[in-house]
Amino acid sequence: MNENSSIFDVAVVGGGPAGLAAAIALAQSGANTALVARCSPYADNRTTALLGGSIDFLQRLEVWPTCKARAAELRVMRLVDDTDRLIRAPEVKFSCDEIGLDVFGYNIENRTLVSALEERAAVQSALTRFDDEAAKIHCMEDSVAIALVSGKSLSARLVVAADGRHSLCREAAGIKVRHRDLGQAALTFNVGHSRSHRNISTEFHTTHGPCVFVPLPGDRSSVVWVSEPGEVDQLMALSDEGLSEAAEARSHSILGRMCVEPGRSRFPLVIEQPLSFAKARVALVGEAAHVVPPIGAQGLNMGLRDAADIADIIREALAAGEDPGSGGVLGRYASARRPDVVSRTLAIDLANRSLLSAFLPVQSLRAGGLHLIGSFGPLRRLAMREGLAPSWRASQAARGARETPAGRSE
């Protein structure tokens, strides 16, 4: 379908990783798809640890082969209690070979991932790109009208809102959001170091939040340092040499001498959840659907699961002759995403609260839980598998495969 078409099956608004992945997957599913997003370089140097099913999804989109060589394997994950509290948790180590995997996933710079997604999106025949921004969204009974900043307009039977935490699409659909400020901030930057990371990601737990060193290609790592806003401001203001010394001290020199690379970002930590994941012909994906702290590498991985689920549901709806923006289709999407998003958000919130709490019984429970996970193999393996992706998604995918036309028995 081209720009002169009167209506698209689906319009994706937003060109971050989740939006691009959703647009590609929807176009590959057979939906006439519009993508409303500026073609511009990714703005910062943040990275994402892509876990489990995220790699499978990117393989399915034929995106992963173009960026795999620029990602670092994640084979071991260490949790280290670096507090000075009376009750401290033991170190816990998760190794991918314990659950029969070569890797847990890969850490990749977001700008590398976005570049690969942009390249793949450009060759989708069923995808029309509007290098523009949405100025106004109007939800109607049978379609959604999108007015662009340039003065152009388009409409679609379904809008996939991938336009971030301040989503214009979500607002137009009348979807309210629960918001909670965590009183923490995160500083992100990349470092080079004199010792090999050996594909081990190490997370130091402090009284104000975690600080994680995640492997990048070569002798490099990405750093996400969570703390009180005042301390993060102080770190942000340091010279490169000063921040290098601070990062080396925080890591207890396990990676040797450190040298901070150009570029750093600071952002406040919040938790946001919409009251509905889909309404009025609008389905939410990515940060329009969930905002969580950078703990456990869940944010973008959930966003890619959003993209995979909406594409699968729309493919099935179109094959059955359904309106992709109908209440029934939106209800199936909401039902698919709610358990994943709610459970992951709760787990992240509880992990963060337990780390910050100075209440002795909470410290005891946290230390005891980590000791149990670290010492009891079956529980540790369960934690690893659930950390990669919810186990119920595997059975859901298998059921979906049996229900495709090629697999129907009736």
Secondary structure as the mmCIF struct_conf table of DSSP 4:
data_model
#
loop_
_struct_conf.conf_type_id
_struct_conf.id
_struct_conf.beg_label_comp_id
_struct_conf.beg_label_asym_id
_struct_conf.beg_label_seq_id
_struct_conf.end_label_comp_id
_struct_conf.end_label_asym_id
_struct_conf.end_label_seq_id
TURN_TY1_P TURN_TY1_P1 GLU A 3 ASN A 4
BEND BEND1 SER A 6 SER A 6
STRN STRN1 PHE A 8 VAL A 13
BEND BEND2 GLY A 16 GLY A 16
HELX_RH_AL_P HELX_RH_AL_P1 PRO A 17 GLN A 28
TURN_TY1_P TURN_TY1_P2 SER A 29 GLY A 30
STRN STRN2 THR A 33 VAL A 36
BEND BEND3 ALA A 43 ASP A 44
STRN STRN3 THR A 47 LEU A 51
TURN_TY1_P TURN_TY1_P3 GLY A 52 GLY A 52
HELX_RH_AL_P HELX_RH_AL_P2 GLY A 53 ARG A 60
TURN_TY1_P TURN_TY1_P4 LEU A 61 GLU A 62
HELX_RH_3T_P HELX_RH_3T_P1 TRP A 64 THR A 66
TURN_TY1_P TURN_TY1_P5 CYS A 67 CYS A 67
HELX_RH_3T_P HELX_RH_3T_P2 LYS A 68 ARG A 70
BEND BEND4 ALA A 71 ALA A 71
STRN STRN4 ALA A 72 LEU A 74
STRN STRN5 VAL A 76 ASP A 81
BEND BEND5 LEU A 86 ILE A 87
HELX_LH_PP_P HELX_LH_PP_P1 ALA A 89 GLU A 91
STRN STRN6 VAL A 92 SER A 95
HELX_RH_3T_P HELX_RH_3T_P3 CYS A 96 ILE A 99
TURN_TY1_P TURN_TY1_P6 GLY A 100 GLY A 100
BEND BEND6 ASP A 102 ASP A 102
BEND BEND7 PHE A 104 PHE A 104
STRN STRN7 GLY A 105 GLU A 109
HELX_RH_AL_P HELX_RH_AL_P3 ASN A 110 ALA A 121
TURN_TY1_P TURN_TY1_P7 ALA A 122 VAL A 123
TURN_TY1_P TURN_TY1_P8 SER A 125 ALA A 126
STRN STRN8 LEU A 127 PHE A 130
BEND BEND8 ASP A 132 ASP A 132
STRN STRN9 ALA A 134 CYS A 139
BEND BEND9 GLU A 141 ASP A 142
STRN STRN10 VAL A 144 LEU A 148
TURN_TY1_P TURN_TY1_P9 VAL A 149 SER A 150
BEND BEND10 GLY A 151 GLY A 151
STRN STRN11 SER A 153 ALA A 161
BEND BEND11 ASP A 163 ASP A 163
TURN_TY1_P TURN_TY1_P10 ARG A 165 HIS A 166
HELX_RH_AL_P HELX_RH_AL_P4 LEU A 168 ALA A 172
TURN_TY1_P TURN_TY1_P11 ALA A 173 GLY A 174
STRN STRN12 VAL A 177 HIS A 193
BEND BEND12 SER A 194 ARG A 195
TURN_TY1_P TURN_TY1_P12 ARG A 198 ASN A 199
STRN STRN13 ILE A 200 THR A 206
TURN_TY1_P TURN_TY1_P13 THR A 207 HIS A 208
STRN STRN14 GLY A 209 LEU A 216
TURN_TY1_P TURN_TY1_P14 PRO A 217 ASP A 219
STRN STRN15 ARG A 220 SER A 227
HELX_RH_AL_P HELX_RH_AL_P5 PRO A 229 ALA A 237
BEND BEND13 LEU A 238 LEU A 238
HELX_RH_AL_P HELX_RH_AL_P6 ASP A 240 ARG A 250
TURN_TY1_P TURN_TY1_P15 SER A 251 LEU A 255
BEND BEND14 ARG A 257 ARG A 257
STRN STRN16 MET A 258 PRO A 274
BEND BEND15 LEU A 275 LEU A 275
BEND BEND16 PHE A 277 PHE A 277
STRN STRN17 ALA A 278 LYS A 279
TURN_TY1_P TURN_TY1_P16 ALA A 280 ARG A 281
STRN STRN18 VAL A 282 LEU A 284
HELX_RH_3T_P HELX_RH_3T_P4 GLY A 286 ALA A 288
TURN_TY1_P TURN_TY1_P17 ALA A 289 ALA A 289
STRN STRN19 VAL A 291 VAL A 291
BEND BEND17 PRO A 294 ALA A 297
HELX_RH_AL_P HELX_RH_AL_P7 GLY A 299 ALA A 319
TURN_TY1_P TURN_TY1_P18 ALA A 320 GLY A 321
TURN_TY1_P TURN_TY1_P19 PRO A 324 GLY A 325
BEND BEND18 SER A 326 SER A 326
HELX_RH_AL_P HELX_RH_AL_P8 GLY A 327 LEU A 356
HELX_RH_AL_P HELX_RH_AL_P9 LEU A 360 SER A 375
HELX_RH_AL_P HELX_RH_AL_P10 GLY A 377 LEU A 388
BEND BEND19 ALA A 389 ALA A 389
HELX_RH_AL_P HELX_RH_AL_P11 SER A 391 GLU A 403
BEND BEND20 THR A 404 THR A 404
HELX_RH_3T_P HELX_RH_3T_P5 PRO A 405 GLY A 407
#
